[in-house]
């Protein structure tokens, strides 16, 4: 983990609720200097999948490649965005 201007940029884990189940998500930063791109890892159908979230021109983190991310997780995009911003 690296501290830039007093703000720690690093990896973290957070649980989310989806259809009454707990979804544990690991957020892995791809840029140690600023919050820009994260890989998210979580269980799906007995495997661990990875999706990417990238900061857009408005400063919001969006799921990249919605065809890569299973549709059931797309509604969590705003919660994932908030988790990154609040970390």
Helices and strands as residue ranges (DSSP letters): E 2-4, E 7-9, E 12-18, E 21-29, E 37-44, E 47-55, E 61-64, H 71-74, H 77-86
